Every structure is written in structure tokens, then in C-alpha cells.
Amino acid sequence: MSWTQRLIDWPYDTAGRLGRRALLAWRGRRAVHGWLALILLVALGLGGLDYATLPPPLPGYAQVRARWQPSEAWLYARDGTLIDSARVNFAARRLAWTPLDNVADAIRKTLLGAEDRRFYAHGGVDWLALAGALRDRIEGKRGRGASTLSMQVAGFLAPDLAAPGARGIRDKLRQMRAAWALERDWRKDQIFEAYLNLAGFRGEAQGIGAAALGLFGKTPDALSRDDAILLAALLPEPQASAGRVARRACALAHDRDCTRFESGAWSMLGPARSLALDPGLAPHLAARLLTRPGLKVTTTLDARFQRIAISALSRQLKGLGGARARDGAVIVVDNASGDVLAYVGGVGGASTAAAVDGADSYRQAGSTLKPFLYAQAIEKGYLTPASILDDSPVQLDTASGLYVPQNYDRDFKGPVSARTALAGSLNVPAVRTLLLVGVEPFRDRLWDSGYRGLTEDGQYYGFSLALGSAEVTLLEQVAAYRALEQGGRWSPLRLTPAAPSIAPRAVTTPAAAWIVADMLADPNARAATFGLDSALRLPFWAAVKTGTSKAMRDNWCIGFSDRFTVGVWVGNLEGDPMRAVSGTSGAAPVWRDVMLAINGNGRGSGGAPPRPAGVDMRTIRFAAGIEQPRREYFVHGTAQTRIAAAPETARRPRITNPVSGSVYALDPDIPIDRQRLAIGVSGAVTAHRIVIDRRDIGAADSHPLVLAGPGRHQLRLVDLGGRVVDQVVFTIR
């Protein structure tokens, strides 16, 4: 080629070479960018995968233990003996955390063999098990589980890891990463222990403790090899049938004869057993004191006294039968400390309200309030134990009409001493005593004695307060009677040693309290009502009072020795009346049995309390032989040696017959003029007149006979000046 041609072609050759170089450079840069993009995509993918499979943070072993709360709480006697428990948390049924050392070796070996045989060899993920599960899926076989105990514990600690339907690849990767994290921070034994406590076995039972007790009635350290095999067979499918569990157990056991597993599975999955290790001695107190899961409360109860009270009450209620009385309660208190030694709110049996605490339920008090009324009257100097009270018909005007009290036996004893009236639980003398004391002051005295159910003023209760129309609890009753034994000083009872000791406050004087206790302990004084050999008479000194509420709904017996105060209530918690149960056949036999047992039939009793200062003793005689001569006690300055009823001239004129509110029926077979009504009066009635329906029928002291026709009639006693001094209303039919 000529140089001229070369000169002409040179620019083109140069441009070509430059272009090829540029193309090669561009292609190189493009390849680098591609690799960079690929790396970036891979990094983003891995980052996304890391984020997508990131497990939630897991708590440490110490945190899990600290946050563990059993569903139960426990009640202990004063000596540390477990006496009862109560379920407080109803989200799940679980007991206290069970350490691995307290689990039978058979359980540990069997569960590891069934759930994760290489647990102590892998780091949280069993790759061999994963490979086997993948092979089974490829071959179309039934898949085997590949979740390790570590993965399952991670799922227990972070429930979203094991949420229903979480079986995809992402879910498995999250579980695996959580298991690795758990293995880094926890020891193997801690993971295994957590698994045993967190796993659900059947129904609401969570943990090996609840499963062992609920399914076998045993503690975890007492489970046998067969028990362990049945539990391992139950774990994969907690709601499986007994037959299915038995077949799985047989496969796990590798035994030729598996018939025992079928019966064992049926027994295990039969009626739920109690999760309580305690004897269930105080369920009502447990319900009262056990308010938080895991709470352990030590009480003042004495387990022996508690059993004595339960036995006595159960025996009496069985003897009465459910048709007569279904419920009862017993409280035993140490007089010196105020510690409650027995608290029985009920014993079940024929009860239709077994969950109701009879010891802390408000019921009508009946005659059990009378000792505090007489103590107040004696303290004020209104009465002495020898004072004569008239047990005869009386009617009192009230805002709602005439109040006509009756005795329990609907009989009247005439003039009686205050001692006989209280010990014999006579109602009319009690009402007459209330007239002396006053309704409002008596109501205030009861409030000071710890009766917090009296929330109304005295006018609300009226004269019936003397007969126990107010509602009280057995706990209040025992505390008030203990105050009498303590010389009139009241302080609250204690259910736990941790309860503060509150200084007692004076409610009545020591002299009045001692005299009333002596009246309540006098078997001769109550003989006219209860007989000489009733359930109230013990071989040692004891003061006691019974009471029966309106319509026979409640029967009480409360009393004390020098060491203990015992209160018993018998009745029906639903409020229906008892049948054929008297004052000494309901609560009194229970009181007697408990008193004899806890006082060692008198060997543990120190006798009557010493007479305090301010109490004088005299030998007294009654005029007209009202009562037998006896030794009597008086508040200093009120003693007498001869007791006589007030003369007629000193008594208020009143009508004694008919009793106001009486209803009489004319007998058609008796001549009408033979059916006259005799008018009875008492007191200084000279110059008084009897007026019936505004018609004067004669002088009051002439004891006129009245022939009244059918209808309602008003009978009046009128003095010389025309003033009505007494009146009654009666009906003729």
C-alpha cells in the first residue's frame, strides 16, 4: 500500500482501535456492576431472611422461674402442717415449680426417649431428625416430628413461635433460631426442667406436677415406669382417647403384653383427681385468706382441734339428717391470745349451699345476746342475780303495734330471779330487763362488743333486740363471749400469727362479766328449762348459752371454759326452718363434744375463774319460797340477804288476761252463757274500772266475766280520773 493510501486510512484505523478498546472497557464495567448488583441482591435477601426468621427475645431461666405462678395457694396450721389449698388462677391448672431433681428418673428417661433422644448431644436443632423428617415427606410416609425440646421450650416462652398453623419453613427457621439462642443462654438441665413444667398434658393441667397429681394422684417423684410411658404417649395429643393413648404407650414400651396400658389409660383419663396434697380441713378459711396465686398463709389453726370440730359437727348433722338440718359451723378460740384454733364453715354432707361460709354468715342471734343485756343491767345497778323478774304475759306499744313476747315453750314461770331467767333463757324477763336498760344503750353495748351487723339505731330493732332479732356471725359471737371470760375486755380474734395484737378495750366491768359468767355456768339455774342432765352440763366449769332464732331457722350454742371459747351454729344456710330441732338437740351436742375433747374431759381445765375485786358473796333467801336459798354474788354495794317480790300495791296496774292479740273461738256445742271470758288484772287496781268497747263492765278488782260477740274487741283499764292505764285487743270468732 502506498504511503498516500496509508495516510488517508490512518484516521480510520486509529478510531477503530479506540472503539474496540472502549467497547471492551464498557463490557468490563458492565460485568462489575452485575456482580455488585448480584451481591447486593444476595445481601438484601439474606437480610430479609434474617429479619423474617428473627425470633422474639426470650427470657432467662431465672426470669421464667421468678414469673412462674401456680394456680393454687396453700393454707398451713400454726405448726406448719398443710391443711388446705384453694385454686386462685383459673387460666390454667398448675402447681408450684417442680425442680428436675424432684422428678422420677423413669419420667426423665421415658420423655427424652419419646420426645428428643439426642437432647444432650445437639445444640438446639437435631439435624438427623430433620433429615429423617424430610426423607419421610419425599417418600410420602407419615411425617415424624423433628422439634427438639429446646424448640418446644422456645415455643412455650414465645407463644407466637408455636401458634396454630405455624408449620411453614419460615416458622421452622424461627423456631430453630430461638432454640439456638436458648441453648446459648441456658443449661441443658434448665431447658429440660422448663419443658417438664411448661408442657400441657391434659385439659388445663400444665406441668408435670399438675399432671402427676391430676392423672395419677401422685407426686412427680413417685411416678412409675408405666406412668411415665402413659404420660409420654399422651403428650403428642393431650386430648386423645384412652384407646389411642394405650396403643401409643404400647409402641413406646416395646413390650409383648400391653394389656395393662389399656386399663392404665382409662384410669388416667377417668374422673379428674384432686390437685390438692392437703386434707382439705379448712376450705372456707382458705377461700377467705388465699387471695393470690402461689400465696402460702400460716394460720393460727391447730390441726388437731380442726379435726375434732369437723368430726363433732359431721356426726351431729348426720344424726339429725338433711330433712331436719343441713348446715353448721364451729369456731374454737384460745381465750388468752384470741387465736382461732378451729374454723369450720361447713362440712358439706346434705348441704345445699356447701360453698357458703357458715362461720362468717349473718344469721339471727336468738337468745345468745341476753348475757350482754343482763351484764349491762347488773353493771348499772338496775338488777342483781337475785332480783325478781315477772315472767308473765306482757304487751308493749310500739310504732308498728303491740309487741307481745312469748317464751320458747309458750309457758310462763311467774316470779323468777334474774339468774334463773338468764340461765333458763326466759324471754319475757329479758324484755322487762331491756325496759330498764333501754334499747338504744343496749344496741350501743352490742356494737362495742364487736357485733358489726347492727348498723341501724335502737328504734329500728325495738324490744325484740332482747330476744336476738339482730343478725350476727359466729365469729362475732365467739369474740363477744370471749370478752366475758376476759373480764369484760374485748379484742378482735386472730386468724394468722401475722395479724396485729390489738390492746383489749373494756366493754363491761370485770365484776359484771364475772357474775354473768357464773350465772351461765349454773346448772341448777337452768334446770327448770333444760333439765339437770342436758348437753350443756360438763364435768368441769363452763359457762354456756343457747339460742334459737325466729321460725327455728338458727340454733346456737356458745360457751367458754377457763381456756377456750367454743361457738357452734346449726341451721340451713338457705334460710328454711329446721324441723324437730330444739335448743339442746341442735348445736349443744356439738359444743359439748368439742369442749370435752379439747379440754381432755376436764383434765386440761383449770376450773372456775377467780372472783374479781368488787364482787360480794351472800347467802340469800326468797320470801314465799319463790326459789331455794342459795349462795349469791353481787356487785359491791348491791348485796341483799332476803329477796321478796314487790307487793301488789307497788306494781303498775295492768291487764294480765286476756293477752293482747289473743284469738278465741266460740264453741257451738257449749251454751253461750258458759263461754264468758274471765278478766285478769294485777297491781294496785282499787278504784279502777274495766271498759270493753267503751262499755263499763264493772270494777277491776271484782274480776268480771265478759261475754263478747264475734269480732275485734278493745279492753281497757281506767283509773278514777278516767285515764287509760292499760289496754289489750283480742278477737272472738
C-alpha positions in Angstrom: 0.0 0.0 0.0 1.3 3.4 -0.9 2.1 5.9 1.8 -0.6 8.1 0.3 -3.2 5.5 0.9 -1.9 4.8 4.4 -2.1 8.5 5.2 -5.7 8.5 4.1 -6.6 5.3 6.1 -4.8 6.3 9.3 -7.6 8.3 11.0 -10.0 5.4 10.4 -7.6 2.8 11.8 -6.9 4.9 14.8 -10.7 5.3 15.5 -11.3 1.6 15.2 -8.7 0.7 17.6 -10.0 3.3 20.1 -13.6 2.0 19.7 -12.6 -1.6 20.3 -10.8 -0.6 23.5 -13.8 1.5 24.6 -16.2 -1.4 24.0 -14.0 -3.8 26.0 -13.9 -1.3 28.8 -17.6 -0.8 28.8 -18.2 -4.5 28.8 -15.8 -4.9 31.8 -17.6 -2.2 33.7 -21.0 -3.8 33.0 -19.8 -7.1 34.4 -18.6 -5.5 37.6 -21.9 -3.7 38.0 -23.7 -7.0 37.5 -21.7 -8.7 40.2 -22.2 -5.8 42.5 -25.9 -6.0 41.9 -26.0 -9.7 42.5 -24.1 -9.3 45.7 -26.4 -6.6 46.8 -29.4 -8.7 46.0 -28.0 -11.7 47.9 -27.3 -9.4 50.9 -30.7 -8.0 50.8 -32.2 -11.4 50.5 -30.2 -12.7 53.4 -31.1 -9.6 55.4 -34.7 -10.1 54.6 -34.5 -13.8 55.5 -32.7 -12.9 58.8 -35.4 -10.3 59.6 -38.2 -12.7 58.5 -36.9 -15.5 60.7 -35.8 -13.4 63.6 -37.2 -14.9 66.8 -38.6 -12.8 69.6 -36.3 -12.2 72.6 -36.5 -15.0 75.2 -36.3 -14.5 78.9 -33.6 -16.1 81.0 -34.1 -19.1 83.2 -34.2 -17.0 86.4 -36.8 -14.8 84.9 -39.0 -17.7 84.0 -38.7 -19.2 87.5 -39.5 -15.8 89.1 -42.5 -15.2 86.9 -44.0 -18.7 87.5 -47.2 -18.5 89.4 -49.1 -21.7 90.3 -52.9 -21.6 90.1 -53.1 -22.7 93.7 -52.4 -21.1 97.1 -51.8 -23.0 100.3 -53.0 -22.8 103.9 -51.0 -24.0 106.9 -51.7 -24.7 110.5 -49.8 -22.9 113.3 -47.2 -25.7 113.3 -46.5 -25.6 109.6 -48.8 -28.5 108.7 -50.5 -28.1 105.3 -54.3 -28.2 106.0 -55.9 -26.8 102.8 -55.4 -25.1 99.5 -57.5 -23.2 97.0 -57.4 -22.6 93.3 -57.0 -18.9 92.7 -56.0 -18.6 89.0 -58.4 -20.2 86.5 -56.4 -19.6 83.3 -54.5 -22.8 83.7 -54.1 -25.5 86.4 -50.6 -25.7 87.6 -48.8 -26.3 90.9 -45.6 -25.0 92.3 -42.5 -25.2 90.0 -41.0 -28.7 90.1 -37.2 -28.9 90.2 -35.7 -31.5 87.9 -34.3 -33.4 90.9 -37.9 -33.9 92.2 -38.9 -35.8 89.0 -38.7 -39.5 88.9 -35.8 -40.9 86.8 -38.3 -43.0 84.9 -40.1 -39.9 83.7 -36.9 -38.2 82.6 -35.7 -41.2 80.6 -39.0 -42.0 79.0 -39.9 -38.5 78.0 -36.4 -37.9 76.5 -36.6 -41.2 74.6 -40.0 -40.3 73.2 -39.6 -36.6 72.5 -35.9 -35.9 72.0 -33.5 -38.8 72.3 -30.4 -36.8 71.3 -31.3 -33.8 73.5 -28.0 -33.8 75.4 -26.0 -34.2 72.1 -27.4 -31.5 69.8 -27.1 -27.7 70.1 -30.8 -27.0 69.8 -31.6 -28.5 66.4 -31.5 -32.2 65.7 -30.2 -32.3 62.1 -30.6 -36.1 61.9 -34.2 -35.8 62.9 -34.7 -33.0 60.3 -33.2 -35.2 57.6 -35.4 -38.1 58.6 -38.5 -35.9 58.5 -37.5 -34.6 55.1 -36.9 -38.1 53.7 -40.3 -39.3 55.0 -42.0 -36.4 53.3 -40.3 -37.1 50.0 -41.2 -40.8 50.2 -44.8 -39.9 51.1 -44.6 -41.5 54.5 -46.3 -40.2 57.6 -44.1 -37.4 58.9 -42.3 -37.7 62.1 -41.8 -34.8 64.5 -38.4 -33.0 64.4 -39.0 -30.4 67.0 -36.5 -30.7 69.8 -37.2 -29.9 73.5 -35.3 -26.7 73.1 -37.6 -25.7 70.2 -40.6 -26.6 72.2 -39.5 -24.6 75.2 -38.9 -21.6 73.0 -42.4 -22.0 71.8 -43.7 -22.1 75.4 -41.8 -18.9 76.2 -42.8 -17.1 73.0 -46.3 -18.4 72.1 -46.2 -16.8 68.6 -43.5 -19.3 67.6 -45.9 -22.2 68.1 -49.1 -20.5 67.1 -51.8 -22.7 65.4 -50.9 -23.2 61.8 -47.2 -22.2 62.3 -45.7 -25.1 60.4 -44.2 -23.4 57.3 -40.5 -23.1 56.5 -40.3 -19.6 57.9 -41.9 -20.8 61.2 -39.5 -23.7 61.5 -36.5 -21.4 60.9 -37.7 -19.0 63.6 -38.1 -22.0 66.0 -34.6 -23.2 65.1 -33.0 -19.8 65.7 -34.9 -19.4 69.0 -33.6 -22.9 70.1 -30.0 -21.9 69.3 -30.4 -18.7 71.3 -31.9 -20.7 74.2 -29.0 -23.1 74.1 -26.5 -20.3 74.3 -28.0 -18.8 77.5 -29.5 -21.8 79.3 -28.0 -25.1 80.5 -29.4 -28.3 79.2 -30.9 -29.3 82.6 -32.6 -25.9 82.9 -34.2 -26.4 79.4 -35.4 -29.9 80.3 -36.8 -28.7 83.7 -38.6 -25.8 82.0 -40.1 -28.3 79.5 -41.4 -30.5 82.2 -43.1 -27.5 84.0 -44.4 -25.7 80.9 -45.8 -28.6 78.8 -49.5 -29.1 78.7 -50.6 -32.7 79.4 -54.4 -33.0 79.6 -57.1 -30.4 79.6 -56.0 -27.4 81.6 -53.3 -29.3 83.5 -49.9 -27.7 82.9 -46.6 -29.1 84.1 -45.5 -32.4 85.5 -46.7 -31.5 89.0 -50.3 -30.9 87.9 -50.2 -33.9 85.5 -48.9 -36.3 88.1 -51.5 -35.4 90.7 -54.4 -34.9 88.4 -53.9 -38.0 86.3 -52.3 -40.4 88.8 -52.9 -38.9 92.2 -49.1 -39.0 92.8 -46.3 -36.5 93.2 -43.7 -36.4 90.3 -41.1 -38.2 92.2 -43.4 -41.2 92.8 -44.3 -41.9 89.2 -43.5 -45.4 87.9 -42.2 -46.5 84.5 -45.7 -47.3 83.3 -46.9 -43.9 84.4 -44.1 -42.3 82.5 -44.9 -44.3 79.4 -48.6 -43.2 79.5 -47.6 -39.6 80.0 -45.2 -39.8 77.1 -47.9 -41.3 75.0 -50.3 -38.5 76.0 -48.0 -35.6 75.2 -48.3 -35.5 71.4 -52.1 -35.5 71.6 -53.3 -34.4 75.0 -57.0 -34.8 74.1 -56.5 -38.3 72.7 -58.9 -41.2 73.7 -57.8 -43.8 76.1 -57.5 -46.4 73.4 -55.3 -44.2 71.3 -53.1 -43.4 74.3 -52.8 -47.1 75.1 -51.7 -48.1 71.6 -49.1 -45.3 71.6 -47.9 -46.4 75.0 -47.5 -50.0 73.8 -45.4 -48.8 70.9 -43.2 -46.8 73.2 -42.8 -49.6 75.7 -41.8 -52.3 73.2 -43.4 -54.9 75.4 -45.2 -58.0 74.2 -48.0 -57.8 76.7 -49.6 -54.3 76.6 -53.0 -55.1 78.2 -52.0 -53.1 81.3 -51.7 -49.9 79.3 -55.4 -50.0 78.3 -56.6 -50.2 81.8 -54.0 -47.7 82.9 -55.1 -45.2 80.2 -58.7 -45.5 81.2 -57.8 -44.9 84.8 -55.5 -42.0 83.9 -58.1 -40.3 81.8 -61.1 -41.0 84.1 -62.6 -38.6 86.5 -60.2 -35.8 87.4 -58.4 -36.3 90.7 -57.9 -33.5 93.2 -54.7 -31.5 92.7 -54.6 -31.0 96.5 -51.9 -32.6 98.6 -53.7 -31.3 101.7 -56.5 -33.0 103.7 -59.0 -30.2 102.9 -59.6 -29.3 106.6 -60.5 -25.6 106.2 -61.9 -24.8 102.7 -63.9 -21.8 103.9 -61.0 -20.2 105.6 -58.8 -21.0 102.6 -61.3 -19.2 100.3 -61.2 -16.2 102.7 -57.4 -15.9 103.1 -55.9 -17.3 99.9 -56.4 -14.4 97.5 -53.3 -14.6 95.2 -51.8 -17.4 93.2 -48.8 -19.0 94.9 -49.7 -17.5 98.3 -48.7 -19.5 101.4 -50.5 -18.4 104.5 -49.8 -19.8 108.0 -52.8 -19.5 110.3 -53.4 -19.8 114.0 -55.4 -23.0 113.5 -54.5 -26.2 115.3 -54.9 -29.2 113.0 -56.0 -31.5 115.9 -58.6 -29.0 117.1 -59.8 -28.6 113.5 -60.3 -32.3 113.1 -62.1 -32.5 116.4 -64.6 -29.8 115.4 -65.2 -31.3 111.9 -65.8 -34.7 113.4 -68.2 -33.4 116.0 -70.2 -31.3 113.5 -70.3 -34.0 110.9 -71.5 -36.6 113.4 -74.3 -34.4 114.6 -75.6 -33.3 111.2 -75.6 -37.0 110.0 -77.6 -37.8 113.2 -80.1 -35.0 112.5 -80.5 -35.9 108.9 -80.8 -33.5 106.0 -84.6 -33.2 106.4 -84.1 -31.6 109.9 -80.9 -29.5 109.5 -78.3 -29.5 106.7 -75.6 -27.0 107.8 -73.4 -26.0 110.7 -70.3 -24.2 111.7 -67.8 -24.3 114.6 -65.3 -21.8 116.0 -62.7 -22.6 118.7 -60.7 -19.7 120.2 -57.8 -19.6 122.7 -59.0 -17.2 125.4 -55.6 -15.9 126.4 -54.4 -14.9 122.9 -57.6 -14.6 120.8 -56.1 -17.1 118.3 -58.7 -19.0 116.3 -57.7 -22.7 116.8 -60.6 -24.2 114.7 -62.6 -22.7 111.9 -65.2 -24.9 110.4 -67.5 -23.0 108.0 -69.4 -26.2 107.0 -68.9 -29.9 106.3 -70.8 -30.5 103.1 -72.9 -33.6 103.5 -76.5 -32.9 102.8 -75.8 -29.1 102.5 -77.4 -27.3 99.5 -75.0 -24.3 100.0 -71.7 -26.0 100.9 -69.6 -23.2 99.5 -71.2 -20.6 101.8 -69.1 -19.9 105.0 -71.4 -20.6 107.9 -68.9 -19.2 110.4 -68.9 -15.8 108.7 -72.5 -15.5 107.5 -75.0 -13.2 109.2 -77.8 -15.0 111.0 -80.4 -14.1 113.5 -78.9 -14.3 117.0 -81.8 -15.6 119.1 -81.3 -15.7 122.9 -77.5 -15.5 122.6 -77.5 -11.7 123.1 -79.2 -11.9 126.6 -75.9 -12.3 128.6 -74.8 -8.9 127.4 -78.2 -7.3 128.3 -78.0 -8.7 131.9 -74.4 -7.7 132.2 -75.3 -4.2 131.3 -78.2 -4.2 133.8 -76.0 -5.6 136.6 -73.2 -3.1 135.8 -75.6 -0.2 136.0 -77.1 -1.4 139.3 -80.5 -2.0 137.8 -80.5 -5.7 138.7 -78.7 -8.3 140.7 -78.7 -12.0 140.0 -81.2 -12.3 142.8 -83.6 -9.6 141.5 -87.1 -10.8 140.9 -88.5 -10.5 137.4 -92.0 -11.3 136.5 -92.3 -14.0 133.8 -95.9 -13.4 132.9 -97.7 -12.1 129.8 -96.8 -8.6 128.7 -97.7 -6.4 125.8 -95.8 -3.3 124.7 -96.9 -0.5 122.5 -94.6 0.0 119.5 -94.8 2.1 116.3 -95.9 -0.9 114.4 -98.4 -2.1 117.0 -98.4 -4.1 120.2 -95.3 -6.3 120.9 -96.2 -9.5 122.8 -93.1 -11.6 123.6 -93.5 -15.3 124.3 -91.3 -17.9 125.9 -89.8 -20.7 123.9 -92.2 -23.2 125.4 -95.1 -20.7 125.4 -95.4 -21.1 129.2 -94.8 -18.6 132.0 -93.0 -19.3 135.2 -94.3 -16.3 137.3 -91.8 -14.5 139.5 -88.2 -15.7 138.9 -84.7 -14.4 139.8 -82.6 -12.8 137.1 -80.2 -15.8 137.5 -82.9 -18.2 136.6 -84.3 -16.0 133.9 -80.9 -15.8 132.1 -79.8 -19.4 132.6 -83.2 -20.7 131.6 -83.3 -18.3 128.6 -86.8 -16.8 129.5 -87.9 -14.2 127.0 -90.4 -12.1 129.0 -87.9 -11.3 131.8 -85.3 -10.3 129.2 -87.8 -7.9 127.6 -88.5 -6.4 131.1 -84.7 -6.1 131.6 -84.5 -4.2 128.3 -87.1 -1.8 129.5 -84.7 -1.0 132.4 -81.6 -0.7 130.3 -83.1 1.0 127.2 -83.0 -0.2 123.6 -80.5 2.4 122.4 -77.9 1.8 125.1 -78.2 -1.9 124.6 -77.7 -1.6 120.9 -74.6 0.5 121.6 -73.3 -2.1 124.0 -73.6 -4.8 121.4 -71.8 -2.6 118.9 -69.0 -2.2 121.4 -68.9 -5.9 121.8 -68.0 -6.4 118.2 -71.4 -7.0 116.6 -70.9 -5.1 113.4 -74.2 -6.2 111.8 -76.2 -3.8 114.0 -75.9 -0.9 111.5 -79.3 0.6 112.5 -80.3 2.6 115.6 -82.1 1.0 118.5 -85.5 2.2 117.4 -85.1 0.0 114.3 -84.7 -3.2 116.3 -87.2 -2.3 119.1 -87.9 -4.5 122.1 -87.2 -7.7 120.1 -83.5 -6.9 120.3 -83.6 -8.5 123.8 -84.6 -11.8 122.1 -81.9 -11.5 119.4 -83.7 -10.1 116.4 -80.4 -8.7 115.1 -78.1 -10.6 112.7 -74.7 -11.7 113.8 -71.9 -14.0 112.7 -70.4 -16.9 114.6 -67.1 -15.2 114.6 -68.6 -12.1 116.3 -70.4 -14.3 118.8 -67.3 -16.1 119.9 -65.3 -12.9 120.2 -68.1 -11.3 122.3 -68.3 -14.3 124.6 -64.6 -14.5 125.0 -64.7 -10.9 126.2 -66.9 -12.1 129.1 -64.3 -14.7 130.0 -61.6 -12.0 129.8 -63.3 -9.8 132.4 -65.3 -7.6 130.0 -62.4 -6.7 127.8 -62.9 -7.2 124.0 -60.3 -7.5 121.3 -60.5 -8.9 117.8 -59.8 -12.5 117.1 -56.7 -13.5 115.2 -56.7 -15.9 112.2 -53.0 -15.5 111.4 -49.9 -15.0 113.6 -49.1 -12.0 111.4 -52.3 -10.2 112.5 -51.5 -7.3 114.8 -52.2 -7.8 118.5 -54.6 -5.0 119.4 -54.9 -3.9 123.1 -58.3 -5.0 124.5 -60.8 -2.4 125.4 -63.2 -2.5 128.3 -66.8 -3.2 127.3 -68.3 -4.0 130.7 -66.8 -4.2 134.2 -64.9 -7.3 135.4 -67.5 -7.7 138.2 -70.5 -7.7 135.9 -68.7 -10.0 133.4 -67.7 -12.5 136.1 -71.2 -12.6 137.6 -72.9 -13.2 134.2 -70.4 -16.0 133.5 -71.3 -17.5 136.9 -75.0 -17.3 136.0 -74.3 -19.0 132.7 -72.3 -21.8 134.4 -75.0 -22.6 137.0 -76.7 -26.0 136.1 -79.3 -25.6 138.8 -80.4 -22.2 137.5 -81.1 -23.6 134.0 -82.6 -26.9 135.3 -86.3 -25.7 135.0 -85.8 -25.1 131.3 -83.1 -27.6 130.2 -83.1 -30.2 133.0 -80.3 -31.2 135.2 -78.5 -33.5 132.8 -78.6 -31.7 129.5 -75.9 -31.4 126.9 -74.9 -28.1 128.5 -73.6 -29.8 131.7 -69.9 -30.7 131.6 -67.7 -32.4 134.2 -65.8 -29.2 134.6 -66.6 -25.5 134.9 -68.0 -23.9 131.7 -70.4 -21.0 131.0 -72.8 -21.6 128.1 -75.8 -20.0 126.4 -78.0 -21.4 123.7 -80.3 -19.5 121.3 -82.9 -20.3 118.7 -84.0 -17.7 116.1 -87.4 -17.0 114.8 -89.2 -19.8 113.0 -86.4 -22.3 114.0 -84.0 -21.1 111.3 -80.9 -20.9 113.5 -79.7 -22.8 116.6 -76.7 -21.5 118.5 -74.6 -22.7 121.4 -71.7 -20.5 122.6 -69.7 -21.0 125.8 -66.3 -21.0 127.4 -64.1 -22.7 129.9 -61.1 -21.1 131.5 -59.0 -21.8 128.4 -61.2 -21.9 125.3 -64.3 -20.3 123.9 -66.4 -22.5 121.5 -69.2 -21.4 119.3 -71.5 -23.6 117.3 -74.2 -22.8 114.8 -76.6 -25.3 113.3 -79.3 -24.5 110.7 -80.0 -24.2 107.0 -77.9 -21.7 105.0 -80.7 -21.2 102.5 -82.9 -19.9 105.3 -85.6 -22.5 105.5 -86.6 -23.6 109.0 -85.2 -26.7 110.8 -87.5 -29.4 111.8 -87.7 -31.1 115.2 -84.6 -29.4 116.5 -84.6 -27.9 120.0 -82.2 -25.6 121.8 -80.3 -28.6 123.2 -80.6 -31.0 120.4 -79.1 -29.0 117.6 -75.9 -27.1 118.3 -75.4 -28.0 122.0 -74.3 -31.7 121.4 -71.6 -30.4 119.1 -70.5 -27.8 121.6 -70.3 -30.5 124.3 -68.3 -32.9 122.2 -65.8 -30.2 121.2 -65.4 -28.9 124.7 -64.8 -32.4 126.2 -62.3 -33.2 123.5 -60.2 -30.0 123.7 -60.3 -29.8 127.5 -59.4 -33.5 127.9 -62.7 -34.3 129.7 -61.7 -31.7 132.3 -58.1 -32.7 132.8 -57.0 -29.7 130.9 -59.4 -27.3 132.6 -58.3 -25.1 135.5 -61.8 -24.7 136.9 -63.9 -21.5 137.5 -62.1 -18.2 137.1 -61.2 -16.4 140.4 -63.7 -13.9 141.8 -62.5 -10.4 141.0 -62.4 -7.4 143.3 -65.8 -5.7 143.6 -67.9 -8.8 143.9 -69.5 -9.7 147.2 -70.9 -13.1 148.2 -74.0 -13.5 150.4 -76.3 -16.4 151.4 -79.8 -15.4 150.3 -83.4 -16.5 151.0 -86.5 -15.8 149.0 -89.8 -14.8 150.5 -92.8 -17.1 149.8 -90.4 -19.8 148.6 -90.0 -18.3 145.1 -86.7 -20.1 144.8 -84.5 -22.2 147.1 -82.0 -20.5 149.4 -78.5 -20.3 147.9 -75.2 -18.5 147.8 -75.3 -15.5 145.5 -72.9 -12.9 144.2 -73.4 -9.1 144.0 -71.6 -6.1 142.7 -70.2 -4.4 145.7 -72.8 -2.2 147.4 -75.9 -4.1 146.0 -75.9 -7.2 148.2 -79.1 -8.4 149.8 -79.9 -11.4 152.0 -83.7 -11.6 151.8 -85.4 -11.3 148.4 -89.1 -10.7 148.1 -91.4 -9.8 145.3 -92.8 -6.3 145.2 -96.2 -6.1 146.9 -99.3 -5.7 144.7 -99.7 -2.0 145.8 -96.2 -1.3 144.4 -96.9 -2.7 141.0 -98.3 -0.9 138.0 -101.9 -1.7 137.4 -102.3 -3.8 134.2 -104.4 -6.4 132.5 -103.0 -9.9 132.6 -105.8 -11.7 130.8 -106.6 -11.8 128.0 -103.2 -11.3 126.5 -103.2 -8.7 123.7 -103.6 -10.3 120.3 -105.4 -13.4 121.6 -107.9 -15.0 119.4 -110.8 -17.0 120.9 -113.3 -19.2 119.1 -116.8 -19.8 120.3 -117.8 -23.5 120.5 -121.3 -24.1 119.1 -121.7 -27.2 121.3 -121.3 -25.2 124.6 -124.1 -23.0 125.8 -123.2 -19.4 125.1 -123.6 -18.2 128.7 -120.9 -20.7 129.7 -118.3 -19.1 127.3 -117.6 -15.9 129.2 -114.1 -14.6 129.3 -112.5 -14.0 132.7 -110.7 -10.7 133.0 -107.5 -10.8 135.0 -105.7 -7.8 136.4 -102.7 -7.2 138.7 -101.2 -4.4 140.7 -103.0 -1.7 142.7 -106.3 -1.7 140.8 -108.5 -0.4 143.6 -111.0 2.2 142.2 -110.1 1.2 138.6 -112.8 0.2 136.1 -112.9 -2.3 133.2 -114.1 -0.9 129.9 -114.8 -3.1 126.9 -115.5 -1.4 123.6 -116.4 1.9 125.5 -118.8 0.0 127.8 -118.1 -0.1 131.5 -118.5 -3.6 132.8 -117.5 -3.1 136.5 -114.8 -2.7 139.0 -111.4 -4.1 138.1 -110.9 -5.9 141.4 -114.2 -7.7 141.0 -112.7 -9.9 138.3 -115.7 -9.6 135.9 -116.7 -12.2 133.3 -117.2 -10.9 129.8 -119.5 -12.3 127.1 -118.3 -10.7 123.9 -119.7 -11.4 120.5 -117.7 -12.3 117.3 -115.3 -9.5 116.2 -112.4 -7.5 117.4 -112.6 -6.0 120.9 -110.7 -3.4 122.9 -110.4 -3.9 126.6 -109.2 -1.0 128.8 -108.2 -0.5 132.4 -109.3 3.0 133.5 -108.3 4.8 136.7 -110.6 7.0 138.9 -109.8 10.1 136.8 -110.7 8.4 133.5 -107.2 7.9 132.3 -106.4 4.6 130.4 -103.6 2.9 132.2 -103.5 -0.3 130.2 -105.3 -1.8 127.2 -105.4 -5.0 125.2 -107.0 -6.1 121.9 -108.5 -9.6 121.4 -110.7 -11.3 118.8 -113.7 -13.6 119.1 -114.5 -15.9 116.3 
